[in-house]
């Protein structure tokens, strides 16, 4: 498609690159979550799913080799291997379009043409940011839920608010569905049980964002005292969630459980325990404006800046900055939900991330010559393709402005990082982010 096929009124705009610059400006106004993703190129010709393998470490050796066993060909040594784990990125196709009628939009056509491009860019940026948010949060909700329905008598099946984190276990670094041969250790109430199966509800009633309500099947009977509605259900490999006052579930949060500096320090400590690398010298904390505002009411926070509030940019600008080892990034895309059990309250969820918490795979073939010929108007900006199609209707009046992206996001696990390689490590499958839940 050559530029000569477009109306003369648009050719100067396109030739001077105004359209591309307008689209690029909108894309750079990212909302936050995509910023933490490590970008990887998804090569052409390898299918729609890419499985990557991450090598673990070997345990430390602190016992000296005994002279009495240093014999024979093996010198008394037993060969050991390092573990592996796998994560998968799947390609998906996302796109949107908008038409512009040259006749009905004749007045101010150039500005509307550029405005369409800007709006398309904002839509693309917001869409990718929400995809990144969903992929980041899903595993960090995992393994943390509560009993929905009290058992009438001891039994092996318990209805819970969210099945995520209970459906699979890692076996030799590969996720497998829970079963009798691959059970998952779970604490229900005060006691420990083994999950051997899950059954999603036909009608989802989960209160968690994108949650999946259903039934956990255990290898033995769960007592009524443990299977009482509201009791916490936590997998042995559950992701870390920080809540004020050590609340055990989301529904247990009270009106006074607001975000504090102590919660942030706990999250940073968990990441440091797991030796999670920093993102350009700091951990990223994504939070909504209400969460950020609550910090200014926290006594520890105010004491930190006592005597310097007039000169400190944190107070002078009325916004949080870089401190506590955190880079604060406010976003309007943070998950906010109605409190599960207290009317009028909302649950808010800041998340603290280290490097590698999220991976973005961009398909390398989007700008290939057979997809976007040299004389076509297809510009790839920050991994997103903008397409402007010439008028092909009978009257040659309607042009189409579209965008598309081919790629995917995933949150990789860190099951090979254990106390044998990092003594302070937690048992969570996913260690590179910590979720904070509070009321606001």
N, C-alpha and C positions, 0 to 999 in steps of 0.2 A: 504494500500500500504506500504510494508515494505522496509527498506533501502537496504535489500539484493537484491532487484529487480533492483537496479541501477548498472550501469557499475562500475567495481572495481576502475577505475581511479577517480571516483567522491565520492566514499564512505568515504575516509578519510576526504575530505573537508567538507562533510555534517556532519560527526560525530563530528568534531571539532567545529562546529557552525560558520564556516567562512561565510556561505551564510547568515545566520540570522543577523550577525553583519554588513555585507555589506549593507543589505537592511535597517537596522535600521539607519545607519549613513546617508543614503540618505534622509530618511523620516524626520530626525531632521533638515535638511536644509529647513525648511518651509519658505514660502515667505511672511508671515506676517498676512494676514487677518484672517486666522483660529485661530491665537493666541488669539483674542479677544472673541472667542466663549466660552460660558459656556457649558461644556460637560454634557450631560444627557444620561443615558442608556435607550434605547427603548426596553422594555421587550418583551419576546416571548409570542405569543398567544393573542395579543390584536389588531390584524389587521394591516393595512398598514398606517393608519393615527392616530396621537395622538393629541387630543385637550386638552390643559391645561387651567386652570382658574386661574386668578390672582385677588386677593381681593384688593379693593381700601381702602381709608381712609374716615372717617367721618369728616364733616366740624368742624372748631373750634367753641367753644361756648364762646362768649365774653359778652353776655347780662345776668345780674343776674336774677335769678328766682324771680318773683314778689310774695310778701307775699299774696296778694289778690287772686292770682290764685292757690296758693299752697293748694288746697282743693281736696276733693273727693279721689277716689281710684287711679287716675292717677297723683295726685299732680300738675295738670296743665301742665303736660308734654305730648308732642306728640312723639310717637315712630319714630325713624329714622333708616334707614338701610345704610350700606356701599355698594358701587357699585362693580361690577365685570366686567372683560373683558377676552376675550379668544383669544388664539393664537394656531395655528395648525402646527404640523411638519408632513411631509409626507415622508415615506420611499421610496427610489429609489435605484436601483442596478447599480453600475458602475464597469467596469472590462476591462482589456486589457491582451493580451498574446503575447508571443514570442517563436519561436521554435529555438532549437539548434541541428544541425546535428552532431552527435558524430564523424562521419567519415570525412566529409568535414572540420570540425573544429578541427581536431585531433592535429594540431600544436598549442600549447598554449591553450589547451582546458580549463584548470582550470581558467586562467585569463579571458577568454571570458565568462565562466559560471558566474563568479563573476561580471563581467562588465554588463552582462545582468540584473543581480539582482539590481545593482546600478542604471541602467537606468530605470528599472521598478519602483524603489523607487522614483526617481526624478519625473517620470511621474505621479505617484500616488499623491505625495505631491503637485505638481503644479495643478493637476486636482481638488483636494479638496480645495486648496486655491482659485482657480477661482470660484468654487461653493460657497464658503464662501463670496467672494467679491460680486458676483451677488446677493446673498440673502441679503447682508448688504445694498448695494446701492439702490436696487429697491424701497423700501418704502421711502428712503430719497430723491429720485428724485420726489416723489409723490406730486401732488397738485401744481406743479410749471411748467408752460408751457407758450406758446404764441400763438397768432392768426396766422394761416398760410395764409388764403385767406381773403381779404377784402370783407365785405358784400356789395352787390350792392344796397341793401335797408334793412331797419330794418327787422329782422326776428329772429325766435327762435333757429336756428341752426348755430353753428360756428365751422369751421374746425380748429383744434389745432395740435400742434406738438407732444404732448404726453398725452395720456389718463390716465396714471397711477396716482392714487390718486384721481381721479374723478369718478371711477366706483362703489365705495361702500361707505357706511356710517356706523358708529357704532351705533347700537340701543341696549341699555341695555348691552353693552359690546360685542355684537356679530355683525360681519360685515354682512351687507345686501346690495344688489344691489340698486343703487339710483332709485327712482321712485317718482310718484306724492305723495305717502304717506310717502316717506322717501327721501326728497330732500336734496341736498348739497348746502350750501351757497358758492357762488363763486364771486370774484371780477374780472370783465372783463374791462380792461382799467381803467376808473375812477368810475364805478358804480357797484352796487351789484345786483346779479341775483341768481336764484335758478336752479340748474341742476336737471333734472328729468329723464335723459336717456343718454346713450352713444352708439355710433356706430363705431366700428373700421373700418378703411379703408380696402378694399379688397387687396390693394397693399400698404404695409407699407412704408411711406416716412419720418418717424421720424428721426431727426438728433441726438436725445439723445441716449446714449448707452442702447441697449435693449428696447428702447422706442416703443410705439404703437401709431401711428398717427390715427386720426379719428375725429368724429363729436360729439360735446356736444349739447344736446337738452335742452333748457331752458323752464321754465314755462311761460315766456313772451318774447316779442320781445327784442332783443339786438340792440341798436342804431348803426348806421354806424360809428360814431366817436369812440365808444368803440370797435366795431368789425373790426377794421382796422389792417391789417397785421403788425406783430411785437409788438402789444400791449400785455402787460402781462396778463396772466390768472392765478389767484391764489385762491385756495380753502381756506376757513376759517380755515381748519384743516391742512393746508399744512406744510410739514417739513421745518425746517429752512435751508436756503442756504445763505451763506455769499459771497458777491462779492465786489471787490474793487470799490470805488467811488459810492457805493450804486446802482449799475446797477440792473435793474429790471428783466432782462432776460439774458439767455446765449448769444443770438444773439446780445445783447447790449454791450457786453464786447469790449473794445478797445485795441489797441496795447500796450498802456501804463499801462493797468490794470494787473500788476504783483502781486505776492504774497508778502504780507507785514506782519510784526509782529502785526500790528493792526488787520489784518484779523484773526490771530490766537487768539489774546486776545478776540475778539468778539465771536469767537466760544467757547472759554472756558467760557466766561460770560454766554452764552446761556445755556450751560450744567449746570453751577452752579445755574442759575435761576430755572432750573427744578429739582434741588437737585439730579442730576445724580451721583451715587457713583463712586469713583475712581477705577482704575485698579491697585492694589498694590501701592497706593499712588499717582498716576498720571493718566492723561487721555492719551490714545494712539492716536498719530497722524500718519496716514499712508499717505505717499507722495512719488512721484517719484523723481529721482535725480535732474531733472531740477527745480522742485518746491523747493527742498532743497537749490539748488544753488542760486535761486533768493533772498533768505533770506539774503545772504551775501552782496547783493547790496542795501538792505533796510536801510535807514538812521537811523531809530530807533534801528534796530538790531545792526548796527555798533556802535552806541552810547552806547548801553548796555555793550559792551565789550571794549569800548575805554580805552586805557591805560593798558589793560591786555591781549591783543591779543597774545603776544608772549608766555605767560605761559598758556593760556586757551586752553584746549584740543579741544574746538569747532573750533578754528582757526588753531591750530597746526596740527590737523588731517584732516582739510578741510571737516568736516562733522558736522551735528547738533547733539546735545546731549540732556540731560534732563534739561529743564529750562522752565519758563513760566507756570509751572504746567503741562507740556506736556512731553511725552516720544516719541521721533521721531523715526519712523520705516520706512526706505526707502524700496521701493519695485518697481520692474519692471512690476508689474501686475496692476498698477493704470490705471484708464480710461484716455486715451488721444484721442481726436478726432479733426478733422479739424474744424476750426471755421465755424459756419453755414453761415456767410455772408461776411467774409473777407478772401480772398484767401491768403494762405501762413502762416496763424496763426493757433495755436493749443489751444484748451481749455484743461486745466489740472484740476484735482479734488482731492486735499487732503481731507481726512475725519478725523474728531476728534471724538473719541468714548469713552464712559464710560462703566462701568461694566453692563452686561446684554444687550448690543446692539445687540448681536447675540447669538443664541442658536444652538448647534450641537447635533443632536440625533444619537447615534450609536446603531445599532441593536445588542442586546445581544446574539443572536443565531448564530453568525458567526463561533464561535469556538466550537459549541456543538459537542458531540461525534458522533451523527448521520450525521453531516455535515463534520466534520474533525476527522475521527477515529484516535485512539491513535497511530497507526503505520503509519499514513500518514504524508507527509511533507507539513503541513499547519501551518504557523507561523503567528500569529496576532501581528503586531507591530504598536503601536499608533493607534489602531482601524482599521487598514488596514490588510487584509489577503493576505499573499504570498503563492502561491501554486506551488509546483514543481512536475510535473507528470512524472512518469517513462516511458521509451520507450514502446509503445504498438503497433508500426507499425510492419509489417511483418519481417523486418530485425532488429528490436530492436535497431534502431540507433537514433531516433529523440525524444528528451525530450522537454517538454513544461514548460516554466516559465511564470506564470501569477500572477496577483493581482486582488483583488476585494474589494469593500466597499459597505456596505448596510447602508444607513442612509440618513439624510437630514439636511438642515439648515433653520432657519427662524429668522426674526427680530420681536420680540414681541413689541406690542404697549404699550402705557402708557396713555390711555384716561381717566383713573380714577384720574390721577394727574392733578388737576385743581387749579384755583386761590382760591377756597374755602378750599383747604387742604394745598397747597403750594402757598402763596400769589404772589410770583414772577413768577409762572409757565406760560409758553406760552400755546397757544391753539392747538399746533401741536399734531396729533395722535401719532407720533413717536418722542420721545424726547431724546433718549439716544445716538444720534450721530448728528453731524452738518457737512454738506457738504460745502466745499469751492470751488468756481469756479474762475479761473484766466487764463490769457493768458500767454503762454510760448513757 
